[in-house]
Amino acid sequence: MKEKDEATMEEFKKIKNGMTHEEAVKITGFEGTEMSSTEIGGIKTVMYSWENDDGSNMNAMQTEYKGAVWFEVTDERLGGS
């Protein structure tokens, strides 16, 4: 178990487009923050951010339509290799 909620570069590299938010949570060990949520024409889009104490972060978007779910990492500003 991690001492605190912090996303790492190692975890970021394990998160792949097409995963769900729940799968990303299993990798990072924490939910992240829901930044926005919209639903238009039956398409629901939710933006999530995992932010660390030092300001580094990663962002991802989950889109749901007719039961299909797409998850895509949209930005990454994490330190490390």
Disulfide bonds with the S-S distance in Angstrom:
none
